[in-house]
Amino acid sequence: MIMFLIICGFLFIFINLMLRLIGHLLVDQQHINNKPSQEQDIVDVMMECPTCHVYFPKKHAVAYKGKLFCCSQHASVC
Ligand SMILES: [Zn+2]
């Protein structure tokens, strides 16, 4: 009977530790998944078009005469 209680105690402790470990792993996985999107937000720099004054991402800019425009139509108007 005493052996049965000791084995049950060890099983309880073991299961508790495993659940905590799985919980930590899930939290770490969410942390890793969130990281790239936050870095992506920081990399996108917003620029103002001199023609229409609309803000647009710098990576989509059209360069013309040393200025950055939102599209090629607005670059040709200037
Ligand atoms: Zn524009």
N, CA, C, O and the ligand as a Tripos MOL2 file, in Angstrom:
@<TRIPOS>MOLECULE
protein
  313   311    79     0     0
PROTEIN
NO_CHARGES

@<TRIPOS>ATOM
      1 N           0.8320   -1.2090    0.0000 N.3       1 MET1
      2 CA          0.0000    0.0000    0.0000 C.3       1 MET1
      3 C           0.8710    1.2650    0.0000 C.2       1 MET1
      4 O           0.6000    2.2200   -0.7280 O.2       1 MET1
      5 N           1.9300    1.2520    0.8370 N.am      2 ILE2
      6 CA          2.8240    2.4250    0.9090 C.3       2 ILE2
      7 C           3.5370    2.6230   -0.4180 C.2       2 ILE2
      8 O           3.6950    3.7540   -0.8760 O.2       2 ILE2
      9 N           3.9740    1.5140   -1.0490 N.am      3 MET3
     10 CA          4.6370    1.6070   -2.3530 C.3       3 MET3
     11 C           3.7050    2.2300   -3.4020 C.2       3 MET3
     12 O           4.1260    3.0320   -4.2350 O.2       3 MET3
     13 N           2.4230    1.8340   -3.3330 N.am      4 PHE4
     14 CA          1.4390    2.3740   -4.2760 C.3       4 PHE4
     15 C           1.3230    3.8910   -4.1230 C.2       4 PHE4
     16 O           1.2690    4.6120   -5.1200 O.2       4 PHE4
     17 N           1.2830    4.3850   -2.8630 N.am      5 LEU5
     18 CA          1.1840    5.8290   -2.6140 C.3       5 LEU5
     19 C           2.4400    6.5570   -3.0990 C.2       5 LEU5
     20 O           2.3590    7.6460   -3.6680 O.2       5 LEU5
     21 N           3.6240    5.9270   -2.8590 N.am      6 ILE6
     22 CA          4.8810    6.5600   -3.3100 C.3       6 ILE6
     23 C           4.9060    6.6660   -4.8330 C.2       6 ILE6
     24 O           5.2920    7.6970   -5.3830 O.2       6 ILE6
     25 N           4.4900    5.5870   -5.5150 N.am      7 ILE7
     26 CA          4.4690    5.5920   -6.9790 C.3       7 ILE7
     27 C           3.4780    6.6400   -7.4920 C.2       7 ILE7
     28 O           3.7690    7.3560   -8.4490 O.2       7 ILE7
     29 N           2.2980    6.7280   -6.8480 N.am      8 CYS8
     30 CA          1.3190    7.7470   -7.2470 C.3       8 CYS8
     31 C           1.8830    9.1470   -7.0470 C.2       8 CYS8
     32 O           1.6610   10.0220   -7.8840 O.2       8 CYS8
     33 N           2.6070    9.3750   -5.9570 N.am      9 GLY9
     34 CA          3.2260   10.6750   -5.6910 C.3       9 GLY9
     35 C           4.2290   11.0390   -6.7640 C.2       9 GLY9
     36 O           4.2320   12.1630   -7.2640 O.2       9 GLY9
     37 N           5.0930   10.0780   -7.1240 N.am     10 PHE10
     38 CA          6.0850   10.3260   -8.1760 C.3      10 PHE10
     39 C           5.4010   10.6120   -9.5150 C.2      10 PHE10
     40 O           5.8210   11.5010  -10.2560 O.2      10 PHE10
     41 N           4.3380    9.8490   -9.8190 N.am     11 LEU11
     42 CA          3.6200   10.0720  -11.0730 C.3      11 LEU11
     43 C           3.0130   11.4750  -11.1040 C.2      11 LEU11
     44 O           3.0650   12.1610  -12.1250 O.2      11 LEU11
     45 N           2.4310   11.8960   -9.9630 N.am     12 PHE12
     46 CA          1.8180   13.2200   -9.8860 C.3      12 PHE12
     47 C           2.8650   14.3140  -10.1400 C.2      12 PHE12
     48 O           2.6240   15.2510  -10.9010 O.2      12 PHE12
     49 N           4.0420   14.1780   -9.4840 N.am     13 ILE13
     50 CA          5.1150   15.1670   -9.6500 C.3      13 ILE13
     51 C           5.6100   15.1780  -11.0990 C.2      13 ILE13
     52 O           5.8380   16.2420  -11.6750 O.2      13 ILE13
     53 N           5.7750   13.9850  -11.6810 N.am     14 PHE14
     54 CA          6.2610   13.8660  -13.0550 C.3      14 PHE14
     55 C           5.2990   14.5290  -14.0400 C.2      14 PHE14
     56 O           5.7230   15.2800  -14.9190 O.2      14 PHE14
     57 N           3.9860   14.2450  -13.8870 N.am     15 ILE15
     58 CA          2.9850   14.8340  -14.7910 C.3      15 ILE15
     59 C           2.9600   16.3490  -14.6270 C.2      15 ILE15
     60 O           2.8470   17.0760  -15.6140 O.2      15 ILE15
     61 N           3.0650   16.8350  -13.3800 N.am     16 ASN16
     62 CA          3.0800   18.2710  -13.1170 C.3      16 ASN16
     63 C           4.2490   18.9460  -13.8370 C.2      16 ASN16
     64 O           4.0790   19.9890  -14.4680 O.2      16 ASN16
     65 N           5.4380   18.3430  -13.7350 N.am     17 LEU17
     66 CA          6.6200   18.9010  -14.3890 C.3      17 LEU17
     67 C           6.4610   18.9150  -15.9110 C.2      17 LEU17
     68 O           6.8340   19.8880  -16.5660 O.2      17 LEU17
     69 N           5.9050   17.8340  -16.4710 N.am     18 MET18
     70 CA          5.7220   17.7550  -17.9180 C.3      18 MET18
     71 C           4.7620   18.8430  -18.4120 C.2      18 MET18
     72 O           4.9950   19.4560  -19.4540 O.2      18 MET18
     73 N           3.6620   19.0820  -17.6430 N.am     19 LEU19
     74 CA          2.7040   20.1130  -18.0420 C.3      19 LEU19
     75 C           3.3530   21.4960  -18.0130 C.2      19 LEU19
     76 O           3.1140   22.3200  -18.8960 O.2      19 LEU19
     77 N           4.1840   21.7460  -16.9830 N.am     20 ARG20
     78 CA          4.8790   23.0400  -16.9100 C.3      20 ARG20
     79 C           5.8330   23.2070  -18.0870 C.2      20 ARG20
     80 O           5.9190   24.2850  -18.6750 O.2      20 ARG20
     81 N           6.5490   22.1350  -18.4290 N.am     21 LEU21
     82 CA          7.5030   22.1790  -19.5460 C.3      21 LEU21
     83 C           6.7870   22.4780  -20.8550 C.2      21 LEU21
     84 O           7.2460   23.3020  -21.6460 O.2      21 LEU21
     85 N           5.6470   21.7990  -21.0850 N.am     22 ILE22
     86 CA          4.8670   22.0220  -22.3100 C.3      22 ILE22
     87 C           4.3530   23.4630  -22.3470 C.2      22 ILE22
     88 O           4.3600   24.1020  -23.3990 O.2      22 ILE22
     89 N           3.9040   23.9760  -21.1850 N.am     23 GLY23
     90 CA          3.4430   25.3660  -21.1020 C.3      23 GLY23
     91 C           4.5190   26.3460  -21.4830 C.2      23 GLY23
     92 O           4.2640   27.2960  -22.2240 O.2      23 GLY23
     93 N           5.7550   26.1240  -20.9730 N.am     24 HIS24
     94 CA          6.8790   27.0110  -21.3020 C.3      24 HIS24
     95 C           7.2010   26.9370  -22.7840 C.2      24 HIS24
     96 O           7.4750   27.9610  -23.4100 O.2      24 HIS24
     97 N           7.1700   25.7360  -23.3560 N.am     25 LEU25
     98 CA          7.4790   25.5790  -24.7730 C.3      25 LEU25
     99 C           6.4570   26.3070  -25.6370 C.2      25 LEU25
    100 O           6.8270   26.9280  -26.6330 O.2      25 LEU25
    101 N           5.1610   26.2420  -25.2660 N.am     26 LEU26
    102 CA          4.1240   26.9250  -26.0390 C.3      26 LEU26
    103 C           4.3040   28.4290  -25.9700 C.2      26 LEU26
    104 O           4.1260   29.1170  -26.9750 O.2      26 LEU26
    105 N           4.6560   28.9580  -24.7930 N.am     27 VAL27
    106 CA          4.8780   30.4060  -24.6400 C.3      27 VAL27
    107 C           6.0710   30.8320  -25.4890 C.2      27 VAL27
    108 O           6.0120   31.8620  -26.1610 O.2      27 VAL27
    109 N           7.1670   30.0450  -25.4690 N.am     28 ASP28
    110 CA          8.3430   30.3660  -26.2770 C.3      28 ASP28
    111 C           7.9970   30.3600  -27.7570 C.2      28 ASP28
    112 O           8.4570   31.2230  -28.5060 O.2      28 ASP28
    113 N           7.1800   29.3800  -28.1920 N.am     29 GLN29
    114 CA          6.7910   29.2790  -29.6010 C.3      29 GLN29
    115 C           6.0140   30.5160  -30.0280 C.2      29 GLN29
    116 O           6.2370   31.0350  -31.1220 O.2      29 GLN29
    117 N           5.0900   31.0040  -29.1690 N.am     30 GLN30
    118 CA          4.3210   32.2100  -29.5040 C.3      30 GLN30
    119 C           5.2470   33.4070  -29.5880 C.2      30 GLN30
    120 O           5.0730   34.2700  -30.4490 O.2      30 GLN30
    121 N           6.2440   33.4680  -28.6880 N.am     31 HIS31
    122 CA          7.1950   34.5800  -28.6770 C.3      31 HIS31
    123 C           7.9840   34.6100  -29.9780 C.2      31 HIS31
    124 O           8.2000   35.6790  -30.5500 O.2      31 HIS31
    125 N           8.4200   33.4320  -30.4540 N.am     32 ILE32
    126 CA          9.1900   33.3390  -31.6950 C.3      32 ILE32
    127 C           8.3080   33.7260  -32.8830 C.2      32 ILE32
    128 O           8.7700   34.4180  -33.7900 O.2      32 ILE32
    129 N           7.0390   33.2890  -32.8910 N.am     33 ASN33
    130 CA          6.1430   33.5880  -34.0070 C.3      33 ASN33
    131 C           5.8280   35.0780  -34.0990 C.2      33 ASN33
    132 O           5.6450   35.5910  -35.2030 O.2      33 ASN33
    133 N           5.7600   35.7890  -32.9700 N.am     34 ASN34
    134 CA          5.4160   37.2080  -32.9830 C.3      34 ASN34
    135 C           6.5820   38.0800  -33.4180 C.2      34 ASN34
    136 O           6.3700   39.1890  -33.9100 O.2      34 ASN34
    137 N           7.8050   37.6050  -33.2470 N.am     35 LYS35
    138 CA          8.9820   38.4390  -33.4620 C.3      35 LYS35
    139 C           9.1160   38.9750  -34.9000 C.2      35 LYS35
    140 O           9.3430   40.1740  -35.0600 O.2      35 LYS35
    141 N           8.9870   38.1450  -35.9600 N.am     36 PRO36
    142 CA          9.2070   38.6540  -37.3110 C.3      36 PRO36
    143 C           8.2370   39.7660  -37.7010 C.2      36 PRO36
    144 O           8.6380   40.7220  -38.3640 O.2      36 PRO36
    145 N           6.9540   39.6580  -37.3000 N.am     37 SER37
    146 CA          5.9840   40.6710  -37.6930 C.3      37 SER37
    147 C           6.3150   42.0130  -37.0560 C.2      37 SER37
    148 O           6.1400   43.0520  -37.6920 O.2      37 SER37
    149 N           6.7950   42.0130  -35.8000 N.am     38 GLN38
    150 CA          7.1590   43.2710  -35.1530 C.3      38 GLN38
    151 C           8.3380   43.9120  -35.8720 C.2      38 GLN38
    152 O           8.3540   45.1280  -36.0630 O.2      38 GLN38
    153 N           9.3320   43.1080  -36.2750 N.am     39 GLU39
    154 CA         10.4850   43.6480  -36.9990 C.3      39 GLU39
    155 C          10.0480   44.1870  -38.3550 C.2      39 GLU39
    156 O          10.5780   45.1990  -38.8140 O.2      39 GLU39
    157 N           9.0940   43.5320  -39.0000 N.am     40 GLN40
    158 CA          8.5820   43.9700  -40.2960 C.3      40 GLN40
    159 C           7.9460   45.3480  -40.1610 C.2      40 GLN40
    160 O           8.1270   46.1910  -41.0390 O.2      40 GLN40
    161 N           7.2040   45.5970  -39.0780 N.am     41 ASP41
    162 CA          6.5560   46.8880  -38.8690 C.3      41 ASP41
    163 C           7.5950   47.9920  -38.7310 C.2      41 ASP41
    164 O           7.3970   49.0950  -39.2410 O.2      41 ASP41
    165 N           8.7000   47.7080  -38.0480 N.am     42 ILE42
    166 CA          9.7220   48.7280  -37.8150 C.3      42 ILE42
    167 C          10.4490   49.0550  -39.1180 C.2      42 ILE42
    168 O          10.8090   50.2100  -39.3470 O.2      42 ILE42
    169 N          10.6700   48.0540  -39.9750 N.am     43 VAL43
    170 CA         11.4210   48.2550  -41.2100 C.3      43 VAL43
    171 C          10.6610   49.1570  -42.1780 C.2      43 VAL43
    172 O          11.2930   49.9300  -42.8970 O.2      43 VAL43
    173 N           9.3120   49.0900  -42.2260 N.am     44 ASP44
    174 CA          8.5130   49.8850  -43.1520 C.3      44 ASP44
    175 C           8.5410   51.3510  -42.7430 C.2      44 ASP44
    176 O           7.9590   51.7220  -41.7240 O.2      44 ASP44
    177 N           9.2120   52.1840  -43.5310 N.am     45 VAL45
    178 CA          9.2650   53.6250  -43.2800 C.3      45 VAL45
    179 C           8.2400   54.2870  -44.1910 C.2      45 VAL45
    180 O           8.1750   53.9780  -45.3810 O.2      45 VAL45
    181 N           7.4440   55.1910  -43.6410 N.am     46 MET46
    182 CA          6.4090   55.8620  -44.4130 C.3      46 MET46
    183 C           6.9510   57.1680  -44.9850 C.2      46 MET46
    184 O           7.6450   57.9170  -44.2980 O.2      46 MET46
    185 N           6.6210   57.4360  -46.2680 N.am     47 MET47
    186 CA          7.0500   58.6570  -46.9580 C.3      47 MET47
    187 C           5.8040   59.4230  -47.4030 C.2      47 MET47
    188 O           4.7460   58.8250  -47.6030 O.2      47 MET47
    189 N           5.9270   60.7450  -47.5580 N.am     48 GLU48
    190 CA          4.8190   61.5600  -48.0450 C.3      48 GLU48
    191 C           5.0490   61.9010  -49.5130 C.2      48 GLU48
    192 O           6.1260   62.3700  -49.8810 O.2      48 GLU48
    193 N           4.0590   61.6680  -50.3360 N.am     49 CYS49
    194 CA          4.1500   61.9900  -51.7630 C.3      49 CYS49
    195 C           4.0630   63.5090  -51.9240 C.2      49 CYS49
    196 O           3.1290   64.1100  -51.3920 O.2      49 CYS49
    197 N           5.0130   64.1690  -52.6480 N.am     50 PRO50
    198 CA          4.9640   65.6290  -52.8300 C.3      50 PRO50
    199 C           3.7650   66.0810  -53.6720 C.2      50 PRO50
    200 O           3.3450   67.2330  -53.5680 O.2      50 PRO50
    201 N           3.2110   65.1990  -54.4980 N.am     51 THR51
    202 CA          2.0960   65.5730  -55.3780 C.3      51 THR51
    203 C           0.7450   65.4880  -54.6720 C.2      51 THR51
    204 O          -0.0010   66.4660  -54.6530 O.2      51 THR51
    205 N           0.4210   64.3260  -54.0900 N.am     52 CYS52
    206 CA         -0.9040   64.1260  -53.4900 C.3      52 CYS52
    207 C          -0.8740   64.1440  -51.9640 C.2      52 CYS52
    208 O          -1.9300   64.0710  -51.3360 O.2      52 CYS52
    209 N           0.3220   64.2400  -51.3430 N.am     53 HIS53
    210 CA          0.5040   64.3140  -49.8890 C.3      53 HIS53
    211 C          -0.0520   63.0850  -49.1560 C.2      53 HIS53
    212 O          -0.4020   63.1700  -47.9780 O.2      53 HIS53
    213 N          -0.1330   61.9550  -49.8450 N.am     54 VAL54
    214 CA         -0.5420   60.6840  -49.2220 C.3      54 VAL54
    215 C           0.7090   59.9770  -48.7240 C.2      54 VAL54
    216 O           1.7400   59.9980  -49.3960 O.2      54 VAL54
    217 N           0.6300   59.3460  -47.5450 N.am     55 TYR55
    218 CA          1.7630   58.5840  -46.9880 C.3      55 TYR55
    219 C           1.7460   57.1600  -47.5440 C.2      55 TYR55
    220 O           0.6980   56.5200  -47.6150 O.2      55 TYR55
    221 N           2.9200   56.6820  -47.9340 N.am     56 PHE56
    222 CA          3.0460   55.3500  -48.5320 C.3      56 PHE56
    223 C           4.3450   54.7120  -48.0430 C.2      56 PHE56
    224 O           5.2510   55.4310  -47.6220 O.2      56 PHE56
    225 N           4.4630   53.3510  -48.0860 N.am     57 PRO57
    226 CA          5.7060   52.6680  -47.6590 C.3      57 PRO57
    227 C           6.8660   53.0080  -48.5860 C.2      57 PRO57
    228 O           6.7080   53.0410  -49.8060 O.2      57 PRO57
    229 N           8.0420   53.2640  -47.9910 N.am     58 LYS58
    230 CA          9.2110   53.6880  -48.7750 C.3      58 LYS58
    231 C           9.6240   52.6410  -49.8030 C.2      58 LYS58
    232 O          10.1560   52.9820  -50.8590 O.2      58 LYS58
    233 N           9.3750   51.3420  -49.4920 N.am     59 LYS59
    234 CA          9.7910   50.2750  -50.4220 C.3      59 LYS59
    235 C           8.9700   50.2880  -51.7140 C.2      59 LYS59
    236 O           9.3790   49.6840  -52.7060 O.2      59 LYS59
    237 N           7.7920   50.9810  -51.7180 N.am     60 HIS60
    238 CA          6.9790   51.0860  -52.9370 C.3      60 HIS60
    239 C           7.1790   52.4270  -53.6350 C.2      60 HIS60
    240 O           6.4400   52.7430  -54.5680 O.2      60 HIS60
    241 N           8.1670   53.2320  -53.2030 N.am     61 ALA61
    242 CA          8.3520   54.5810  -53.7350 C.3      61 ALA61
    243 C           8.8860   54.5540  -55.1600 C.2      61 ALA61
    244 O           9.6190   53.6430  -55.5430 O.2      61 ALA61
    245 N           8.5030   55.5820  -55.9530 N.am     62 VAL62
    246 CA          9.0240   55.7920  -57.3030 C.3      62 VAL62
    247 C           9.9170   57.0300  -57.2310 C.2      62 VAL62
    248 O           9.4390   58.1220  -56.9240 O.2      62 VAL62
    249 N          11.2210   56.8660  -57.5160 N.am     63 ALA63
    250 CA         12.1760   57.9730  -57.4420 C.3      63 ALA63
    251 C          12.2040   58.7130  -58.7700 C.2      63 ALA63
    252 O          12.2830   58.1090  -59.8400 O.2      63 ALA63
    253 N          12.1350   60.0690  -58.6730 N.am     64 TYR64
    254 CA         12.1820   60.9090  -59.8810 C.3      64 TYR64
    255 C          12.7310   62.2780  -59.4950 C.2      64 TYR64
    256 O          12.1840   62.9370  -58.6110 O.2      64 TYR64
    257 N          13.8090   62.7110  -60.1520 N.am     65 LYS65
    258 CA         14.4680   63.9980  -59.8960 C.3      65 LYS65
    259 C          14.8150   64.1710  -58.4140 C.2      65 LYS65
    260 O          14.6290   65.2520  -57.8560 O.2      65 LYS65
    261 N          15.3110   63.1250  -57.7860 N.am     66 GLY66
    262 CA         15.7490   63.1860  -56.3940 C.3      66 GLY66
    263 C          14.6350   63.1750  -55.3740 C.2      66 GLY66
    264 O          14.9040   63.3110  -54.1810 O.2      66 GLY66
    265 N          13.3770   63.0160  -55.8020 N.am     67 LYS67
    266 CA         12.2350   62.9530  -54.8770 C.3      67 LYS67
    267 C          11.5840   61.5780  -54.9670 C.2      67 LYS67
    268 O          11.7460   60.8630  -55.9550 O.2      67 LYS67
    269 N          10.8420   61.2210  -53.9160 N.am     68 LEU68
    270 CA         10.1380   59.9380  -53.8780 C.3      68 LEU68
    271 C           8.6370   60.1810  -53.9830 C.2      68 LEU68
    272 O           8.0720   60.9980  -53.2550 O.2      68 LEU68
    273 N           8.0040   59.4540  -54.9050 N.am     69 PHE69
    274 CA          6.5630   59.6130  -55.1610 C.3      69 PHE69
    275 C           5.8360   58.2950  -54.8920 C.2      69 PHE69
    276 O           6.4600   57.2350  -54.8360 O.2      69 PHE69
    277 N           4.5060   58.3690  -54.7260 N.am     70 CYS70
    278 CA          3.7120   57.1720  -54.4250 C.3      70 CYS70
    279 C           3.5130   56.3050  -55.6640 C.2      70 CYS70
    280 O           3.3390   55.0920  -55.5430 O.2      70 CYS70
    281 N           3.5370   56.9120  -56.8660 N.am     71 CYS71
    282 CA          3.3500   56.1510  -58.1060 C.3      71 CYS71
    283 C           4.0140   56.8930  -59.2630 C.2      71 CYS71
    284 O           4.3960   58.0530  -59.1080 O.2      71 CYS71
    285 N           4.1550   56.2510  -60.4100 N.am     72 SER72
    286 CA          4.8460   56.8490  -61.5480 C.3      72 SER72
    287 C           4.0270   58.0020  -62.1430 C.2      72 SER72
    288 O           4.6050   58.9390  -62.6940 O.2      72 SER72
    289 N           2.6940   57.9490  -62.0420 N.am     73 GLN73
    290 CA          1.8370   59.0460  -62.5520 C.3      73 GLN73
    291 C           2.1330   60.3410  -61.8170 C.2      73 GLN73
    292 O           2.2750   61.3880  -62.4490 O.2      73 GLN73
    293 N           2.2310   60.2900  -60.4880 N.am     74 HIS74
    294 CA          2.4910   61.4960  -59.7000 C.3      74 HIS74
    295 C           3.9290   61.9730  -59.9070 C.2      74 HIS74
    296 O           4.1910   63.1690  -59.7870 O.2      74 HIS74
    297 N           4.8680   61.0730  -60.2140 N.am     75 ALA75
    298 CA          6.2440   61.4680  -60.5130 C.3      75 ALA75
    299 C           6.2980   62.2290  -61.8210 C.2      75 ALA75
    300 O           7.0740   63.1780  -61.9290 O.2      75 ALA75
    301 N           5.5050   61.8570  -62.8300 N.am     76 SER76
    302 CA          5.5040   62.5260  -64.1350 C.3      76 SER76
    303 C           4.7910   63.8850  -64.0660 C.2      76 SER76
    304 O           5.1050   64.7740  -64.8570 O.2      76 SER76
    305 N           3.8530   64.0640  -63.1530 N.am     77 VAL77
    306 CA          3.1310   65.3490  -62.9930 C.3      77 VAL77
    307 C           4.0800   66.4160  -62.4880 C.2      77 VAL77
    308 O           3.9760   67.5740  -62.8930 O.2      77 VAL77
    309 N           5.0180   66.0440  -61.5950 N.am     78 CYS78
    310 CA          5.9020   67.0170  -60.9700 C.3      78 CYS78
    311 C           6.9040   67.5850  -61.9850 C.2      78 CYS78
    312 O           7.7330   68.4240  -61.6320 O.2      78 CYS78
    313 ZN          1.0310   60.6850  -54.9350 Zn       79 ZN79
@<TRIPOS>BOND
     1     1     2 1
     2     2     3 1
     3     3     4 2
     4     3     5 am
     5     5     6 1
     6     6     7 1
     7     7     8 2
     8     7     9 am
     9     9    10 1
    10    10    11 1
    11    11    12 2
    12    11    13 am
    13    13    14 1
    14    14    15 1
    15    15    16 2
    16    15    17 am
    17    17    18 1
    18    18    19 1
    19    19    20 2
    20    19    21 am
    21    21    22 1
    22    22    23 1
    23    23    24 2
    24    23    25 am
    25    25    26 1
    26    26    27 1
    27    27    28 2
    28    27    29 am
    29    29    30 1
    30    30    31 1
    31    31    32 2
    32    31    33 am
    33    33    34 1
    34    34    35 1
    35    35    36 2
    36    35    37 am
    37    37    38 1
    38    38    39 1
    39    39    40 2
    40    39    41 am
    41    41    42 1
    42    42    43 1
    43    43    44 2
    44    43    45 am
    45    45    46 1
    46    46    47 1
    47    47    48 2
    48    47    49 am
    49    49    50 1
    50    50    51 1
    51    51    52 2
    52    51    53 am
    53    53    54 1
    54    54    55 1
    55    55    56 2
    56    55    57 am
    57    57    58 1
    58    58    59 1
    59    59    60 2
    60    59    61 am
    61    61    62 1
    62    62    63 1
    63    63    64 2
    64    63    65 am
    65    65    66 1
    66    66    67 1
    67    67    68 2
    68    67    69 am
    69    69    70 1
    70    70    71 1
    71    71    72 2
    72    71    73 am
    73    73    74 1
    74    74    75 1
    75    75    76 2
    76    75    77 am
    77    77    78 1
    78    78    79 1
    79    79    80 2
    80    79    81 am
    81    81    82 1
    82    82    83 1
    83    83    84 2
    84    83    85 am
    85    85    86 1
    86    86    87 1
    87    87    88 2
    88    87    89 am
    89    89    90 1
    90    90    91 1
    91    91    92 2
    92    91    93 am
    93    93    94 1
    94    94    95 1
    95    95    96 2
    96    95    97 am
    97    97    98 1
    98    98    99 1
    99    99   100 2
   100    99   101 am
   101   101   102 1
   102   102   103 1
   103   103   104 2
   104   103   105 am
   105   105   106 1
   106   106   107 1
   107   107   108 2
   108   107   109 am
   109   109   110 1
   110   110   111 1
   111   111   112 2
   112   111   113 am
   113   113   114 1
   114   114   115 1
   115   115   116 2
   116   115   117 am
   117   117   118 1
   118   118   119 1
   119   119   120 2
   120   119   121 am
   121   121   122 1
   122   122   123 1
   123   123   124 2
   124   123   125 am
   125   125   126 1
   126   126   127 1
   127   127   128 2
   128   127   129 am
   129   129   130 1
   130   130   131 1
   131   131   132 2
   132   131   133 am
   133   133   134 1
   134   134   135 1
   135   135   136 2
   136   135   137 am
   137   137   138 1
   138   138   139 1
   139   139   140 2
   140   139   141 am
   141   141   142 1
   142   142   143 1
   143   143   144 2
   144   143   145 am
   145   145   146 1
   146   146   147 1
   147   147   148 2
   148   147   149 am
   149   149   150 1
   150   150   151 1
   151   151   152 2
   152   151   153 am
   153   153   154 1
   154   154   155 1
   155   155   156 2
   156   155   157 am
   157   157   158 1
   158   158   159 1
   159   159   160 2
   160   159   161 am
   161   161   162 1
   162   162   163 1
   163   163   164 2
   164   163   165 am
   165   165   166 1
   166   166   167 1
   167   167   168 2
   168   167   169 am
   169   169   170 1
   170   170   171 1
   171   171   172 2
   172   171   173 am
   173   173   174 1
   174   174   175 1
   175   175   176 2
   176   175   177 am
   177   177   178 1
   178   178   179 1
   179   179   180 2
   180   179   181 am
   181   181   182 1
   182   182   183 1
   183   183   184 2
   184   183   185 am
   185   185   186 1
   186   186   187 1
   187   187   188 2
   188   187   189 am
   189   189   190 1
   190   190   191 1
   191   191   192 2
   192   191   193 am
   193   193   194 1
   194   194   195 1
   195   195   196 2
   196   195   197 am
   197   197   198 1
   198   198   199 1
   199   199   200 2
   200   199   201 am
   201   201   202 1
   202   202   203 1
   203   203   204 2
   204   203   205 am
   205   205   206 1
   206   206   207 1
   207   207   208 2
   208   207   209 am
   209   209   210 1
   210   210   211 1
   211   211   212 2
   212   211   213 am
   213   213   214 1
   214   214   215 1
   215   215   216 2
   216   215   217 am
   217   217   218 1
   218   218   219 1
   219   219   220 2
   220   219   221 am
   221   221   222 1
   222   222   223 1
   223   223   224 2
   224   223   225 am
   225   225   226 1
   226   226   227 1
   227   227   228 2
   228   227   229 am
   229   229   230 1
   230   230   231 1
   231   231   232 2
   232   231   233 am
   233   233   234 1
   234   234   235 1
   235   235   236 2
   236   235   237 am
   237   237   238 1
   238   238   239 1
   239   239   240 2
   240   239   241 am
   241   241   242 1
   242   242   243 1
   243   243   244 2
   244   243   245 am
   245   245   246 1
   246   246   247 1
   247   247   248 2
   248   247   249 am
   249   249   250 1
   250   250   251 1
   251   251   252 2
   252   251   253 am
   253   253   254 1
   254   254   255 1
   255   255   256 2
   256   255   257 am
   257   257   258 1
   258   258   259 1
   259   259   260 2
   260   259   261 am
   261   261   262 1
   262   262   263 1
   263   263   264 2
   264   263   265 am
   265   265   266 1
   266   266   267 1
   267   267   268 2
   268   267   269 am
   269   269   270 1
   270   270   271 1
   271   271   272 2
   272   271   273 am
   273   273   274 1
   274   274   275 1
   275   275   276 2
   276   275   277 am
   277   277   278 1
   278   278   279 1
   279   279   280 2
   280   279   281 am
   281   281   282 1
   282   282   283 1
   283   283   284 2
   284   283   285 am
   285   285   286 1
   286   286   287 1
   287   287   288 2
   288   287   289 am
   289   289   290 1
   290   290   291 1
   291   291   292 2
   292   291   293 am
   293   293   294 1
   294   294   295 1
   295   295   296 2
   296   295   297 am
   297   297   298 1
   298   298   299 1
   299   299   300 2
   300   299   301 am
   301   301   302 1
   302   302   303 1
   303   303   304 2
   304   303   305 am
   305   305   306 1
   306   306   307 1
   307   307   308 2
   308   307   309 am
   309   309   310 1
   310   310   311 1
   311   311   312 2
@<TRIPOS>SUBSTRUCTURE
     1 MET1         2 RESIDUE 1 A MET
     2 ILE2         6 RESIDUE 1 A ILE
     3 MET3        10 RESIDUE 1 A MET
     4 PHE4        14 RESIDUE 1 A PHE
     5 LEU5        18 RESIDUE 1 A LEU
     6 ILE6        22 RESIDUE 1 A ILE
     7 ILE7        26 RESIDUE 1 A ILE
     8 CYS8        30 RESIDUE 1 A CYS
     9 GLY9        34 RESIDUE 1 A GLY
    10 PHE10       38 RESIDUE 1 A PHE
    11 LEU11       42 RESIDUE 1 A LEU
    12 PHE12       46 RESIDUE 1 A PHE
    13 ILE13       50 RESIDUE 1 A ILE
    14 PHE14       54 RESIDUE 1 A PHE
    15 ILE15       58 RESIDUE 1 A ILE
    16 ASN16       62 RESIDUE 1 A ASN
    17 LEU17       66 RESIDUE 1 A LEU
    18 MET18       70 RESIDUE 1 A MET
    19 LEU19       74 RESIDUE 1 A LEU
    20 ARG20       78 RESIDUE 1 A ARG
    21 LEU21       82 RESIDUE 1 A LEU
    22 ILE22       86 RESIDUE 1 A ILE
    23 GLY23       90 RESIDUE 1 A GLY
    24 HIS24       94 RESIDUE 1 A HIS
    25 LEU25       98 RESIDUE 1 A LEU
    26 LEU26      102 RESIDUE 1 A LEU
    27 VAL27      106 RESIDUE 1 A VAL
    28 ASP28      110 RESIDUE 1 A ASP
    29 GLN29      114 RESIDUE 1 A GLN
    30 GLN30      118 RESIDUE 1 A GLN
    31 HIS31      122 RESIDUE 1 A HIS
    32 ILE32      126 RESIDUE 1 A ILE
    33 ASN33      130 RESIDUE 1 A ASN
    34 ASN34      134 RESIDUE 1 A ASN
    35 LYS35      138 RESIDUE 1 A LYS
    36 PRO36      142 RESIDUE 1 A PRO
    37 SER37      146 RESIDUE 1 A SER
    38 GLN38      150 RESIDUE 1 A GLN
    39 GLU39      154 RESIDUE 1 A GLU
    40 GLN40      158 RESIDUE 1 A GLN
    41 ASP41      162 RESIDUE 1 A ASP
    42 ILE42      166 RESIDUE 1 A ILE
    43 VAL43      170 RESIDUE 1 A VAL
    44 ASP44      174 RESIDUE 1 A ASP
    45 VAL45      178 RESIDUE 1 A VAL
    46 MET46      182 RESIDUE 1 A MET
    47 MET47      186 RESIDUE 1 A MET
    48 GLU48      190 RESIDUE 1 A GLU
    49 CYS49      194 RESIDUE 1 A CYS
    50 PRO50      198 RESIDUE 1 A PRO
    51 THR51      202 RESIDUE 1 A THR
    52 CYS52      206 RESIDUE 1 A CYS
    53 HIS53      210 RESIDUE 1 A HIS
    54 VAL54      214 RESIDUE 1 A VAL
    55 TYR55      218 RESIDUE 1 A TYR
    56 PHE56      222 RESIDUE 1 A PHE
    57 PRO57      226 RESIDUE 1 A PRO
    58 LYS58      230 RESIDUE 1 A LYS
    59 LYS59      234 RESIDUE 1 A LYS
    60 HIS60      238 RESIDUE 1 A HIS
    61 ALA61      242 RESIDUE 1 A ALA
    62 VAL62      246 RESIDUE 1 A VAL
    63 ALA63      250 RESIDUE 1 A ALA
    64 TYR64      254 RESIDUE 1 A TYR
    65 LYS65      258 RESIDUE 1 A LYS
    66 GLY66      262 RESIDUE 1 A GLY
    67 LYS67      266 RESIDUE 1 A LYS
    68 LEU68      270 RESIDUE 1 A LEU
    69 PHE69      274 RESIDUE 1 A PHE
    70 CYS70      278 RESIDUE 1 A CYS
    71 CYS71      282 RESIDUE 1 A CYS
    72 SER72      286 RESIDUE 1 A SER
    73 GLN73      290 RESIDUE 1 A GLN
    74 HIS74      294 RESIDUE 1 A HIS
    75 ALA75      298 RESIDUE 1 A ALA
    76 SER76      302 RESIDUE 1 A SER
    77 VAL77      306 RESIDUE 1 A VAL
    78 CYS78      310 RESIDUE 1 A CYS
    79 ZN79       313 GROUP 0 **** ****
